[in-house]
Amino acid sequence: MKRKAFTLVELLVVIGIIALLISILLPSLNRAREQANWLKCMSNLRQVGQAMTMYCNNNKGRFPTAGAGTKPYDWIFWEDWPVGVNPNRKLDNSMIAPYLGIPVNPEVLRCPSDIIENHVSKGYGYTYSSNYLITRLPAPDWAGIYGVGESNAPMRISEIVSAADKILLIDESATTVDDGCWAWMSQLGQGQNLISNRHMKRQEMKTLLKDPNAGKGNACFADGHVEYIERKKSFDPYNYDPKVKN
């Protein structure tokens, strides 16, 4: 009996069909993966926000300080990045570490879609940053930046007007993130600390730098809940300034 086999034409047809199916399915698979990463990022921010809230409950209602410089009570203690650079500043020693669980899993502080190696600033190995108007920057290095009579001490949650509307933490863009402090709304951030829209791939590629209002990103609010918000919301004083009333 003659041995049966596919002809060259049949093989080419099958390969063509497979290639067509892949081209149809791949965008859907990529979207599904990005949606999963978006949800994981929201979950991470929720965990960090809850850890912040628990810290407040055990520290007379005050938040830990912003993650800029190497001061005590810094919420993230990020300076040991890459590992071994500053071994006295480990995540496990951060103010929220006891509430995240020690040893702290560093992935809870990173968006799964954030490629750390692509950060414009190579010094910060994480994704999230805190609103310095709430967590504050400590004196004396940052004396007087909040105005006459204003304290550099982190705010108490009870001092925040409409805490459910005030942004506490953001998933920051890889093009601007350089520490654990979000300060775009002052000269400190030079207007460039932006909420990431990395979960909107097409939007980020086209308009990240051209339009500061473009797209959406994840943010955790002072009451601990997380939302996927338009970037332009982070430019509204009602949402970023803890003392602004509606």
N, C-alpha and C positions, 0 to 999 in steps of 0.2 A: 504493500500500500504506500502511496505517496504521502509524505509528511506535509501536513497543512500548516501554513504560516501566513501572517499578514503581509500584504504587498507594501511596497514603499509608499504608494499613494494613500493606502488605508492608514498607515502609521502617521503620515503627515496630517491627514484629516483629524485623527484622534488628538494629536499634539495641538493642532489649531483649536479644537473644541476646548481642550483643557486650558490653553492660554486665554481664550475668550472668557471662560468661567472665572478664572483667577482675576482677570481685569475687572470683571463685574463685582466679584465678591470682596476683593481686597479693600476698596474704600469703605465698605460696610463694616468689615472687620476692624479697620483702623478707627472708625468712628466709635465702635463698641468699646474698643480698648481705651480710647480717650475718655469716654463717658465713665468707664470704671475708674480711671485715674482721677477724674474730677470728683467722683464720689468719695474716693479714698482720701483725697486732699481735704475735702469737707470734714471727713471723719477725724483726720489728724488735727485740724484746726479746732474742732469741737473738744477733743481731748486736751489740747493745750489750754483752751479757754476755761474748761472745767478745772484744770490744775491751777490756773490763775485765781479762779473764784475760791477754791479751797485754801490757797495761800492767804487770800484776803481774810477768810473766816478765822484763820489762826494768827493773824497779825493786825488786829484792831481795825480790820476793814480796809487796810491799805494794800495796794498792788505792789509787786516788786518793781525795781527801777528798769528803765530802758536798757537795751543791750548795746551801749556805746561806751568805749573806753574799758578800763579794767577796774571798775569800782565794786565795792561790796554790794550785795543785794541785787546785782544784775540778774535778770530773770533767766538768762540762757547760758552765761559763761561760755561763750562760743570761741574764745581765742585759742584754744588748743586744736587748731586746724591749720594745716594738716596735723594729724595726731603726732604728739611729741614736741610740737613747737613751744607750747607753754603748758606743761603738765600740771601746773597748779590751777588751771582754769578749765576743768573738765565739766562736761554736761552733768555728771553725777554730783557735782558740787553746786549746781545751780539752785536758785531759790524754789523752782517748781519741781525739782527732781523727786522729792519724797512723794509728790502727788501723781507723778507719771510712773513711778516705780523705778527702783535702782537695782541693777544698772539701767540707765535710760537707753531705750532703743533710739538711736539717732534718726531712724527713718520716720519717726512720728513728727519730726521737725522739718521734714522735707516733702514737698509735693512729688508724687511718683513720676510726674511728667517733667519735672525740673532736672535738667542735666547740669549738675554742679560745676563740672569742668567748663561749661559754656558761660558761666557768670563773667561779666565784664570785670568785676572785682574778684580776684582769686582768694581773698582772705577770709571770706565767709562761706562756710560749708553747709549752710542751711537755707531754708526758703522763707520762713515767716519772720515778721518784724512787728514790734509793738508801737502803738501810738504814743509818741513822746509827750503829748499834752496830757495824757493820763498817767503813764508810768514815769514820766519826768526824767530829766537828766540831772545828776547830782552836783551840788556845789562842792568845792569852789570852782571846778573847771568850767562850769556852765552858769556862773553866778549872774543873776539879773536878767536872764533871757525871758522870764515870764512876766516882767513888769514890776513896778513898785508895789511892795506889800505882798507879792506872790511868793509862795514857798517853792523850793525845789524838791520838797518831799513828794513821793508818789501820792496820788489822790486816793481818798477813800471812796469806795463804791457808792456810799451814801451821798457824796458830794457831786456826783455826776447827774446832770439834768437829763432825764429820759434815757436811762442807761441802755434800754433796748434799741435805741436809735444811734448810739455812739459807737463808732468803730474802735475796737481795742487792738485787734491783730489783723494783718493782711497777708495774703499770699503775694509776695512782692515779685515784680518782674526781674528776670535774669539780667536785664540791661541796667538795672539801678540798684539791686540789693547789694549792700556792702557791710551791713552789720545788723544787729537785732533791734534797730530803731527806725521807725517810719516817721520822717520829718519833712515831707515835701512842702508842707504848708508854711514853712518859714525859710529864711535864708540858709538855714542849716542844710536843708535838702535841695536847695536851689531849684525848687519846683519840679524835681525829677524823680522823687521816690514814688513809683507808680505801682498800683495794683496790677498784677499780671493778668493778661488775657490769653495765657498759653493754652487753655483748653479750647480756644477758638482759633485753631491753627491758621486758617486762611486770613482771619481778621488780624492776627498778630503780625504775620508776614507783611501785610500791606500797610498797616496803619499804626503800628506800635509807637513809632517816633513822630509820625506826621500829625497824628490826631490824639492828643492826650485823653480825650473823652471816649476813645474807641473801645468797644468790646465790654466783656464782663469778667469778673474774677471773684474768688472766694474771700470772704471777710468774716471775722468773728466779732461780735458786738459785746459791749461791757457786761451785759446780763448773761453771757455765755452761749447765746444761740449763734448759729452760722447761717449766712445767706450767700447766694450767688448774685452779686450786685453789678450794676453798670459802673464802669470806672468813674464816670462823671459824678456819681453819688459821693465818691471819696473827696471830691473837690468842693462839696457843699459844707460850709461851716457848721450847719446844724448836725451833720453826721460826723465831722472830725473834731469839732471843738466841744469838749465835755461841759462847757458852761453856757453854751448858746441855747436859748429857749426857742421854741417853735414860733 
